[in-house]
Each structure stands twice: as C-alpha cells, then as structure tokens.
Amino acid sequence: MNIKLPVPQNLRDAIERVGLSALDRERSRELARDEVTDLVAGGIGRLRVPEPAGGYGLDWVQTTEVLLELAAQDSNIPQVLRGHFAVQEDLLWRCDARPDSAPDSAPDARPDAQPDARRVVQRWLARLAAGELVGNAWTEPGKGGFHQSGTMVSETDDGPRVTGVKYYTTGAIFADWLDVTARDAAGNELAVLVRRDQPGVQIDDDWDGFGQRTTGSGTARLTDAVVEESELRGLTDRFPYQTALYQHFLLIVLAGVVEAAARDAATLLHERSRTFSHANTRTPRTDPQLLQAVGEVDAVAALARAQVLATAASLDAAFAARSATEQAQIEAANAVELATGRAQVALHRPVLEAVTRIFDVLGASGVSQSRSLDRHWRNARTVTSHNPWVYKARIAGDHRVNGAEPVRLWSVGEPDTASQSAVASPPATPIGA
C-alpha cells in the first residue's frame, strides 16, 4: 500500500481487500457490495469532511492519492463514489469559510445562510459521518440535457414528489441517497436528493457496456418518490466546478486502470518461464525487450498519476476560492474545467496504447480468459468514451487561440442553443485583443 496519509488502518485494509476479490468479481460480473460496505465503514465517504464533523479533513490532492490507490485495486469502485463526493463537495462549499471560524467545532453553513440552510448542513454532516452514501442519477436517454430533462418534480398535498427515468446511475445501487437532476413545473433545473430506500425508487443493474461492468451503472426509475423540501436546490446554485469534479473521477479511474495493467504485466513477466528460441535471454524477466515494454507501461502509469494529482491541485484552488469574490470563483472553476479536459485529451491515447502493450510482454498466455487482462483495455476504452475527448480538445484550443471560457456545467443530451447559452460562461476577451 502506497498511502502515506492520516487514514485509519481499517480503511487501508478495506482497500487492499478490494484488490484481492477484483478479478473474481470481474469474471462473474458480481457487484462489490461487501467491498463498498467495508470501504464506507472505513471512512472512504468522509475523506473530505472536516475532522470536527467526524471526517478526515483531507484536501483534494490527499483525497486523490487515496482514491488512486483504490482505483489501482479495482478501477470500477472510485466511479461508484463520484456522485457521493460531488454532493459532499457542495456541502463543504456551503460551510462557513471564514478564517476565524472556531477550529474546535463542526463547520456551520455560511454566516449569511438562513436557519433552515444551517440545519441542512449540520444534518448532512451527521449523515456523512454516519456512513450514508450518495449515488448519481443525472443522465437520461434522448435529449435528456439541462432544460430538457423528462424527470419532473411536482407539488402535492403531501409535499414534493419526483418522477422520471435515469440511466448510467453510477453508484446508485449501493447508495442510501440518489442525487437526481429534475425540472419543476416552471422549468427550473433542480438538484434533488432522494432517499433510495422507499417504494417510489427502483434501480436495476442493467448496464450492458463491455467495460466497467461492476460500477452498478444501471437504470433508476422514480415514481412519485418522496422528496423533502429541504433537499430541493437549484442545480446552478451548487458549487461552480461540479462537472469538472465528475471528470476528475474519470481521470482517477483511467490512472487506476493503467497502474493495474503495469502491475499485472510486471508480476506475470516475473513469473513467466517459457520464452522463444529467438529471445534475447533464457529467462523472460531478464529479456531487455520485454523489460522495455513493461517500462513503457510503467512510464504511462506514472504520467497518469502525475496528471491526475495536478488536476487535484486545481480542485483545491477552486475550493479555496469559495471565500473569495465571485469573479475569482469563476476563474478558479474555469481553470479546473480546463485542467480536467486537458488531462483527458493528453492521457487517452497513451493509456489505451499502454494497456494494449502488456500483451507484447506475455505472449499467447496473456490472452487467457482466466487472467482477464483484456479488462484493462475494456475499462479504459469505456471510461474514455463517457465524455468524448474531442470536445475537450476543441475547448482547450478555443481557449488557447481565442481566450474562450469553457462551459462549466454541461450534460449528455441533444444540443440545445437555449440550454447552452443558459449554462455557458460569458465570452472572454480573445488573447491579444
């Protein structure tokens, strides 16, 4: 274990156990229910929660180091957690950011918050400290984007209810709560937190992708599901870099895939005894060409780790801006959106090539189904398909050439001019103008 951070031994042990069962679960397509339970018990869901509130108080660089270790054991599980960490980040964003706030007490809502908002913050801090987990439920088929969502919140005599169908609900099947995007009768885009354990919520493990098969990214169906009034918020009222945070988790997954590929290639080459009559040495583990191939994969793993930690530093800067001016917050949010986009552009080719390169090391035995080494390519190819890098490259180029700001809040769905203009950042002055 490479974790050198203030996290307890039971969490370290839980992460290690994830790796022991990962291959068997991949073969049988078994969800990591017990493993997620152990991780939550160890505190994986409260890494960023301040210590006075029952968490570990880690920043994003430290949190990412823990999640990178988890991703190297099973790259599917960090993706299970990304909706949870997004809700957690919004909660922390709403906490009191005053430098003179008492260090020996749990953080409160911002000082200008209404009493109800303060109670919501405290209630959610208690939930996170108790180990409650949040899953993601944003994406819909068809149009499904912001201002086009078919999931609706309606007012009834018994309070708000939400109805709709969500796809790719990563982590929801393991969770206590669902983070749901929806519209109200006036067309306002909302973020709604819904208890999973109620009659109006059904989740199916029906994700049919060839990779990331155990992320629990199935379909959620909500039918007049109960929503507490305090759990309704405007989507754009949340912390301003929420989409970038989701993308950061995909980068953690990608880095974990290539680290696992490098580990497996090294282990299997070290154990390998058979070689070829025209090989360089009698022992495969001393053959310079095979060592070179493993070294190439190792280098990509190091590159991916460094890139992901760099985006984590951008997240820390964005979070620190919560006590600054609104303009400073926007600039920091733009920076982390660009950072995650650039990382996706920079890493997708090297990682896909690296997880293919491992088969050059191991010969025909490397394609044995019992080893399931193809899972590394399948998982990498799947995660790089979620949010196509070609758009990220265009956005980075537009920023470099024209000074254009990135769109900070975006979604899967059919393009909609009104929707884009509503969520896009205002145009920047072109470089050199």
C-alpha positions in Angstrom: 0.0 0.0 0.0 1.3 3.4 -1.0 -1.0 5.5 1.1 1.1 7.8 3.5 -1.8 9.8 4.8 -3.8 10.1 8.0 -6.3 7.4 7.2 -7.0 4.6 9.6 -5.8 1.1 9.2 -9.2 -0.4 8.7 -9.6 1.8 5.5 -6.2 0.7 4.3 -7.2 -2.9 4.9 -10.5 -2.4 3.1 -8.8 -1.0 0.1 -6.4 -4.0 0.0 -9.2 -6.4 0.2 -10.9 -4.8 -2.8 -7.9 -5.9 -4.9 -8.0 -9.5 -3.6 -11.5 -10.0 -4.9 -11.4 -7.8 -8.0 -10.5 -10.4 -10.6 -13.1 -12.9 -9.4 -15.8 -10.2 -9.4 -14.8 -9.2 -12.9 -15.2 -12.8 -14.2 -18.6 -13.3 -12.6 -19.8 -9.7 -13.0 -20.5 -9.5 -9.3 -21.1 -6.1 -7.8 -18.8 -5.2 -5.0 -21.5 -4.8 -2.3 -19.4 -6.2 0.6 -16.3 -4.3 -0.5 -18.2 -1.0 -0.7 -19.7 -1.6 2.7 -16.2 -2.2 4.2 -14.9 0.9 2.5 -17.7 3.0 3.8 -17.2 1.6 7.3 -13.5 2.6 7.0 -14.5 6.2 6.1 -14.0 6.3 2.3 -17.1 8.5 2.1 -15.9 11.2 4.5 -12.3 11.8 3.4 -13.0 15.5 2.8 -15.3 16.0 5.8 -13.6 18.2 8.5 -12.3 16.3 11.5 -14.6 18.1 14.0 -17.5 16.8 11.9 -16.3 13.2 12.0 -14.2 13.1 8.8 -10.5 13.1 8.0 -10.3 16.7 6.7 -8.2 15.8 3.6 -7.7 18.2 0.7 -8.2 17.1 -2.9 -4.6 16.1 -3.5 -4.6 13.9 -0.4 -8.1 12.5 -1.2 -7.0 11.7 -4.8 -3.9 9.8 -3.5 -6.3 7.6 -1.5 -8.7 7.1 -4.5 -5.8 6.4 -6.9 -4.7 3.5 -4.6 -8.3 2.3 -4.6 -8.5 2.6 -8.4 -5.4 0.5 -8.8 -7.1 -2.2 -6.8 -10.4 -2.0 -8.7 -10.9 0.9 -11.1 -14.7 0.5 -11.0 -15.1 1.5 -7.4 -13.9 5.1 -7.5 -16.5 5.8 -10.1 -19.2 4.4 -7.8 -18.2 7.2 -5.4 -18.1 10.2 -7.6 -21.7 11.3 -7.1 -21.2 11.0 -3.4 -18.1 13.2 -3.5 -19.9 15.8 -5.6 -22.7 16.1 -3.0 -20.1 16.2 -0.3 -18.2 19.0 -2.1 -21.3 21.1 -2.4 -22.0 20.7 1.3 -18.4 21.8 2.1 -18.7 24.7 -0.3 -21.8 25.9 1.7 -19.9 25.6 5.0 -18.6 28.6 6.8 -15.3 29.6 5.1 -14.3 32.4 7.5 -10.7 32.1 8.5 -11.5 32.9 12.1 -14.2 30.2 12.5 -13.7 28.1 15.5 -11.4 25.1 14.8 -12.8 23.0 17.6 -16.3 22.8 16.3 -18.0 21.3 13.3 -18.3 23.7 10.4 -21.6 25.5 10.1 -23.3 26.9 7.0 -22.1 30.2 5.7 -22.8 33.0 8.2 -25.4 34.6 5.9 -27.3 31.4 5.5 -30.9 31.1 6.7 -31.5 28.9 9.8 -33.0 26.2 7.7 -29.9 26.0 5.5 -27.7 25.8 8.6 -29.8 22.8 9.8 -29.5 21.1 6.4 -25.7 21.5 6.5 -25.5 20.0 10.0 -27.9 17.2 9.2 -25.9 16.2 6.1 -22.6 16.4 8.0 -24.1 13.9 10.5 -25.3 11.7 7.7 -21.8 11.6 6.1 -20.2 10.9 9.4 -22.6 8.0 10.0 -21.5 6.5 6.7 -24.5 7.3 4.5 -23.6 7.1 0.8 -25.0 9.1 -2.2 -25.3 7.8 -5.8 -25.6 9.7 -9.0 -28.8 9.9 -11.2 -28.3 12.7 -13.7 -28.4 11.2 -17.2 -31.4 10.4 -19.4 -31.9 8.9 -22.8 -32.7 11.0 -25.8 -32.5 14.8 -25.3 -32.1 14.4 -21.6 -29.9 17.5 -21.1 -30.4 20.5 -18.9 -33.7 22.3 -19.6 -34.8 19.1 -21.5 -35.0 16.7 -18.6 -38.0 14.5 -18.5 -37.7 14.0 -14.8 -40.2 16.2 -13.0 -40.8 17.5 -9.5 -44.4 18.1 -8.7 -46.0 19.6 -5.7 -48.6 17.5 -3.9 -50.7 18.0 -0.7 -48.1 15.7 1.0 -45.1 17.6 -0.3 -42.8 17.4 -3.3 -42.6 14.2 -5.4 -40.3 13.3 -8.3 -40.9 11.1 -11.3 -38.6 10.1 -14.1 -36.1 7.6 -15.5 -32.4 7.9 -15.2 -29.6 6.0 -17.0 -26.0 5.4 -16.1 -26.8 5.9 -12.4 -23.3 5.0 -11.2 -23.2 4.1 -7.6 -26.9 4.4 -7.0 -27.4 0.7 -6.5 -25.0 0.8 -3.5 -26.3 4.1 -2.1 -28.6 5.4 0.6 -29.5 8.6 -1.4 -29.8 9.5 -5.0 -28.6 12.8 -6.4 -31.2 13.5 -9.1 -31.5 16.2 -11.7 -35.1 17.3 -12.5 -37.3 20.2 -13.5 -40.2 21.8 -11.7 -43.4 23.0 -13.2 -41.8 26.3 -14.1 -39.0 24.6 -16.0 -36.3 25.4 -13.3 -33.5 22.9 -13.3 -33.1 21.3 -9.8 -30.8 19.1 -7.9 -32.9 16.7 -5.8 -31.7 14.4 -3.1 -34.0 11.4 -2.8 -33.8 8.5 -0.3 -33.2 5.3 -2.2 -35.0 3.1 0.3 -38.6 3.9 -0.5 -41.3 2.4 -2.6 -41.0 5.0 -5.4 -37.4 4.1 -6.3 -36.3 1.1 -8.3 -32.7 0.5 -9.5 -31.7 -2.1 -12.0 -28.2 -3.4 -12.7 -28.7 -3.4 -16.4 -25.6 -1.6 -17.7 -24.6 -3.6 -20.8 -21.2 -2.0 -21.6 -18.3 -4.3 -22.3 -16.2 -2.4 -19.8 -16.7 -1.1 -16.2 -19.2 -3.9 -15.8 -19.3 -3.7 -12.0 -19.9 0.0 -11.4 -23.6 -0.5 -10.9 -24.3 2.0 -13.6 -27.9 0.8 -14.3 -31.3 2.4 -14.6 -33.1 4.2 -11.9 -36.9 4.6 -12.1 -38.6 7.1 -9.8 -42.3 7.1 -9.4 -43.8 9.8 -7.2 -40.7 9.4 -5.0 -40.8 11.4 -1.8 -38.5 14.4 -1.6 -38.1 16.6 1.5 -38.5 20.3 0.8 -35.0 20.9 2.3 -33.5 18.5 -0.3 -34.5 20.7 -3.3 -31.9 23.1 -4.7 -31.3 24.9 -8.0 -28.7 23.0 -10.0 -26.7 26.1 -10.8 -26.8 27.1 -7.1 -24.3 24.3 -6.4 -20.5 24.7 -6.3 -19.4 26.1 -9.6 -16.9 23.3 -10.7 -19.2 20.3 -10.2 -18.9 19.0 -13.8 -15.1 19.2 -13.5 -15.2 17.2 -10.3 -17.1 14.4 -12.0 -14.5 14.4 -14.8 -11.7 14.2 -12.2 -13.1 10.9 -11.0 -13.0 9.6 -14.6 -9.3 10.5 -14.7 -8.7 8.7 -11.4 -10.4 5.6 -12.9 -8.1 5.9 -16.0 -5.0 6.2 -13.9 -6.0 3.2 -11.8 -6.5 1.1 -15.0 -3.0 1.7 -16.3 -1.4 1.3 -12.9 -3.1 -2.1 -12.5 -2.0 -3.0 -16.1 1.6 -2.1 -15.2 1.4 -4.2 -12.0 -0.1 -7.2 -13.7 2.4 -7.1 -16.6 5.3 -6.9 -14.2 4.0 -9.7 -11.9 3.3 -12.1 -14.8 6.6 -11.4 -16.6 8.5 -12.1 -13.4 6.7 -15.4 -13.0 6.9 -16.4 -16.7 9.2 -19.3 -17.5 8.6 -20.1 -21.2 10.0 -17.9 -23.9 11.0 -18.2 -27.6 14.0 -19.8 -29.3 14.9 -16.4 -30.8 14.5 -14.5 -27.5 17.3 -12.4 -26.1 17.7 -14.3 -22.8 16.7 -17.7 -21.4 14.7 -16.0 -18.7 11.8 -13.8 -19.8 12.2 -11.5 -16.8 15.7 -10.5 -17.9 14.9 -10.1 -21.6 15.7 -6.4 -22.4 12.9 -6.1 -25.0 10.3 -7.3 -22.6 11.6 -5.1 -19.8 11.4 -2.2 -22.2 7.8 -2.9 -22.9 6.9 -3.1 -19.2 8.9 0.1 -18.6 6.8 1.9 -21.2 3.6 0.9 -19.4 5.1 1.9 -16.1 6.0 5.3 -17.5 2.4 5.9 -18.7 1.2 4.9 -15.2 3.5 7.5 -13.7 2.4 10.1 -16.2 -1.3 9.4 -15.5 -0.8 9.7 -11.7 1.1 13.0 -12.0 -1.6 14.4 -14.3 -4.4 13.4 -12.0 -2.7 14.9 -9.0 -2.2 18.1 -10.9 -5.9 18.3 -11.6 -6.5 17.6 -7.9 -4.4 20.7 -7.1 -6.7 22.7 -9.4 -9.7 21.4 -7.4 -8.0 22.6 -4.2 -7.6 26.0 -5.7 -11.2 26.1 -6.8 -12.4 25.1 -3.4 -10.2 27.7 -1.7 -11.8 30.4 -3.8 -15.2 29.9 -2.0 -14.2 32.7 0.4 -13.1 35.0 -2.5 -15.0 37.2 -4.9 -17.5 35.7 -7.4 -15.1 36.5 -10.2 -12.3 34.7 -8.5 -14.6 31.7 -8.0 -15.5 31.7 -11.7 -11.8 31.9 -12.8 -10.8 29.1 -10.5 -13.7 27.0 -11.7 -12.7 27.6 -15.3 -9.2 26.6 -14.5 -10.2 23.2 -13.1 -12.6 22.6 -16.0 -9.8 23.2 -18.5 -7.4 21.1 -16.3 -9.6 18.0 -16.4 -10.3 18.5 -20.1 -6.7 18.8 -21.0 -5.9 15.7 -18.9 -8.5 13.6 -20.7 -7.0 14.8 -24.1 -3.5 14.1 -23.0 -4.0 10.7 -21.4 -6.5 8.8 -23.5 -4.0 7.7 -26.3 -1.1 6.8 -24.0 -3.3 4.8 -21.7 -5.1 2.9 -24.4 -1.7 2.1 -26.0 -0.2 1.0 -22.7 -3.0 -1.4 -21.8 -2.5 -3.0 -25.2 1.3 -3.1 -24.9 1.1 -5.5 -22.0 0.1 -8.3 -24.4 3.5 -7.8 -26.1 5.1 -8.9 -22.9 3.3 -12.1 -22.1 2.8 -13.9 -25.4 -0.2 -16.1 -26.0 -0.6 -16.9 -22.4 -1.6 -13.3 -21.8 -4.9 -13.7 -23.6 -6.1 -16.5 -21.3 -9.6 -15.7 -20.2 -8.7 -16.8 -16.7 -6.4 -13.8 -16.3 -9.0 -11.4 -17.9 -6.2 -8.9 -18.8 -8.5 -7.6 -21.5 -10.5 -5.9 -18.7 -7.8 -3.2 -18.6 -8.4 -2.2 -22.2 -12.2 -2.6 -21.9 -12.3 -0.4 -18.8 -10.0 2.2 -20.3 -11.9 2.3 -23.6 -15.2 2.6 -21.8 -14.2 5.4 -19.4 -12.6 7.4 -22.3 -15.9 7.1 -24.2 -18.1 8.6 -21.5 -17.4 12.2 -22.3 -15.6 12.3 -25.7 -12.1 13.9 -25.5 -12.6 15.5 -29.0 -14.8 18.2 -27.4 -12.3 18.8 -24.7 -9.6 19.3 -27.3 -11.7 21.8 -29.2 -12.5 23.7 -26.0 -8.8 23.8 -25.0 -7.9 25.0 -28.4 -10.6 27.7 -28.4 -9.3 28.9 -25.1 -5.7 29.0 -26.3 -6.5 30.7 -29.6 -9.4 32.9 -28.7 -9.5 33.2 -24.9 -12.9 31.5 -24.8 -14.0 30.3 -21.4 -15.1 26.6 -21.0 -18.7 25.6 -20.3 -18.7 24.8 -16.6 -22.0 22.9 -16.4 -22.9 20.5 -19.2 -24.5 17.2 -19.7 -25.3 14.3 -22.0 -28.2 15.1 -24.4 -29.1 16.6 -27.7 -27.6 20.1 -28.3 -29.9 22.9 -27.4 -28.9 26.5 -28.1 -31.0 27.9 -25.3 -29.7 25.4 -22.8 -26.1 26.1 -23.8 -26.4 29.8 -23.5 -28.0 29.5 -20.1 -25.2 27.5 -18.6 -22.2 28.7 -20.6 -19.7 31.1 -19.1 -19.8 34.6 -20.7 -17.3 35.0 -23.6 -13.8 36.2 -22.7 -11.7 38.7 -24.4 -9.6 37.0 -27.1 -5.9 36.7 -26.4 -4.1 39.6 -28.0 -7.2 41.7 -28.4 
